[in-house]
């Protein structure tokens, strides 16, 4: 692709080279989500076990036990929660840990739930301790004790709740308090996807987006999607943008590889931030070990961004090791950036 063509492309569609999801991307993400288990790709063991638990709960005419889903971002925790709601025939109320700032907010949500409803709390580990403690009796006995006034005028008001199912999603299981974690009856940890499953997701999404793409192209995108369906769908949408502007009727392997290279996504699936992290460890710290706080400070990034977004894939793919002394680049990382070997 010539510089002139690329410049024209960016002028025609300035979002094609953006790694930040726009509002349109978020809406498309929702539209691409599977609606039922038959549409969900991957995590077969988890899906099979959930089907049994849901069938048993429906036969007993009881709400499903509380469910905790953990794993890196973009692996399907939210999608599974909505599928569980669909399969149970229940209404789902979705919120997030940081959004529930006060106990009163949680009480308002819980008292509005009907029998069998599902409350989905994303990033549940980020709830405040005060709010978290209100969940304990709500999950166990479907009751909440709320204290009003102070000192000699203090009163306890008991709220009786209708039986509901709490589905919690977290990227940091270790930050969950043990009492909260222990109150979930069903617990699953989602792992990164295999390339073949990602390619299937890409082909399914391509049909919904009306993009013609061959099998080799879907595999090429899958290899660079970091084992994550959300990233795979995002890359597919960027490929679609390029194909539309460049009038490519059917995207092949060569075209998809070229487009992804232009987007700054290399063959290992690294984006600019991944490369910055690894290059910093290799170049400035001699391969490590180095603490995550030092990495974040050197890159002017938040510690949570590196811990939640960058590290999980680099650790799983074998480019990084986590030791008691800090992060350590592996031989695989040195080979990827041969100039530092």
SULCORUR-V846574 format. One record per pair of residues at least 6 apart in sequence whose ideal C-beta (glycine too) atoms are under 6 Angstrom apart, sorted by the first residue. I is the first residue (numbers start at 1). J is the second residue. D is the distance in Angstrom with one decimal. If there is no record, write none. Layout:
# SULCORUR-V846574
I&J&D ; I&J&D
This chain:
# SULCORUR-V846574
9&245&4.9 ; 12&245&5.2 ; 13&241&5.2 ; 13&245&5.6 ; 15&22&5.9 ; 16&238&5.7 ; 16&241&4.3 ; 16&242&6.0 ; 17&263&6.0 ; 19&271&5.8 ; 32&205&5.1 ; 32&233&5.4 ; 33&79&4.8 ; 34&40&4.4 ; 34&79&5.8 ; 36&83&5.9 ; 36&86&5.6 ; 37&47&5.6 ; 37&83&5.9 ; 41&197&5.3 ; 41&200&5.2 ; 41&201&5.0 ; 42&193&5.1 ; 42&197&4.3 ; 46&188&4.8 ; 54&87&5.1 ; 54&88&6.0 ; 57&64&4.5 ; 63&116&4.9 ; 63&163&4.9 ; 63&165&4.7 ; 64&88&6.0 ; 64&165&4.6 ; 65&185&3.2 ; 65&186&5.3 ; 66&139&5.7 ; 66&166&4.5 ; 66&184&4.7 ; 66&185&5.5 ; 67&167&4.6 ; 67&186&4.5 ; 68&168&4.8 ; 68&184&4.0 ; 68&187&4.7 ; 69&77&4.3 ; 69&169&4.9 ; 69&188&5.7 ; 70&170&5.1 ; 70&173&4.4 ; 70&189&4.9 ; 71&189&5.7 ; 71&190&3.3 ; 72&171&6.0 ; 72&312&4.1 ; 73&171&5.8 ; 74&228&4.2 ; 74&230&3.1 ; 75&190&4.3 ; 77&169&4.0 ; 81&120&4.6 ; 81&167&4.7 ; 85&92&3.8 ; 85&118&4.9 ; 90&116&5.0 ; 90&117&5.6 ; 90&118&5.1 ; 91&117&4.9 ; 92&118&4.5 ; 92&120&5.7 ; 93&119&5.3 ; 94&120&4.5 ; 95&121&5.8 ; 96&122&4.4 ; 96&123&5.1 ; 97&123&4.5 ; 97&124&5.1 ; 97&126&3.7 ; 97&127&4.1 ; 98&126&5.0 ; 100&106&5.2 ; 100&127&5.9 ; 100&131&5.3 ; 103&130&5.9 ; 103&131&5.6 ; 103&134&5.0 ; 106&131&5.4 ; 106&134&5.5 ; 107&144&6.0 ; 110&138&5.8 ; 110&161&5.4 ; 111&159&5.9 ; 113&164&4.6 ; 114&162&5.8 ; 115&162&4.3 ; 115&163&5.6 ; 117&164&5.0 ; 118&165&4.8 ; 118&167&6.0 ; 119&164&5.9 ; 119&166&5.1 ; 120&167&4.7 ; 121&168&5.2 ; 122&169&4.8 ; 124&168&3.8 ; 124&170&5.2 ; 125&170&4.6 ; 125&172&5.0 ; 125&175&4.1 ; 125&176&5.1 ; 132&180&5.8 ; 134&144&5.9 ; 137&143&5.1 ; 138&144&5.3 ; 139&166&5.9 ; 139&183&4.5 ; 142&161&4.3 ; 142&163&5.5 ; 143&160&5.8 ; 144&159&4.3 ; 145&156&5.3 ; 145&158&5.6 ; 146&157&4.8 ; 147&154&5.8 ; 147&156&5.5 ; 148&155&5.4 ; 149&155&5.9 ; 171&308&5.1 ; 192&227&3.0 ; 192&316&5.5 ; 193&227&4.9 ; 195&222&4.7 ; 195&223&5.7 ; 198&222&3.7 ; 198&225&5.4 ; 198&232&4.9 ; 199&218&4.4 ; 199&219&4.9 ; 199&222&4.2 ; 201&229&5.1 ; 201&232&5.8 ; 202&218&4.4 ; 202&221&5.4 ; 202&222&5.9 ; 202&232&5.4 ; 202&236&5.4 ; 203&218&5.1 ; 205&233&5.2 ; 205&236&5.6 ; 206&213&4.7 ; 209&240&5.8 ; 211&240&4.8 ; 212&250&4.1 ; 213&251&4.5 ; 214&252&5.5 ; 216&253&3.7 ; 217&251&4.8 ; 217&252&5.4 ; 217&253&5.2 ; 217&256&4.1 ; 220&253&5.1 ; 220&256&4.6 ; 220&257&5.4 ; 221&235&5.2 ; 221&236&6.0 ; 221&256&5.7 ; 224&260&5.5 ; 224&265&5.0 ; 224&269&4.3 ; 225&231&4.7 ; 225&232&3.7 ; 225&235&5.9 ; 226&269&4.3 ; 226&313&4.6 ; 238&263&5.8 ; 239&251&6.0 ; 239&256&5.7 ; 239&259&5.2 ; 242&259&4.6 ; 243&251&5.2 ; 248&255&5.7 ; 264&272&5.7 ; 265&271&6.0 ; 273&310&6.0 ; 274&310&5.9 ; 276&299&5.8 ; 277&310&5.4 ; 278&333&5.4 ; 280&298&5.8 ; 281&288&5.1 ; 281&290&5.9 ; 281&329&4.7 ; 282&329&5.5 ; 282&337&5.8 ; 282&340&4.0 ; 283&340&5.9 ; 287&329&4.4 ; 288&326&6.0 ; 288&327&5.4 ; 288&328&4.0 ; 288&329&5.4 ; 289&323&5.5 ; 289&325&4.1 ; 289&326&3.6 ; 289&328&4.7 ; 290&326&4.7 ; 290&327&5.6 ; 291&326&4.5 ; 292&303&5.8 ; 292&306&6.0 ; 295&306&5.9 ; 296&303&4.5 ; 296&306&5.6 ; 314&320&4.0 ; 318&330&5.8 ; 318&332&5.1 ; 319&330&5.9 ; 319&332&5.4 ; 319&333&4.4 ; 320&327&5.8 ; 321&328&4.3 ; 321&330&5.8 ; 334&341&4.6
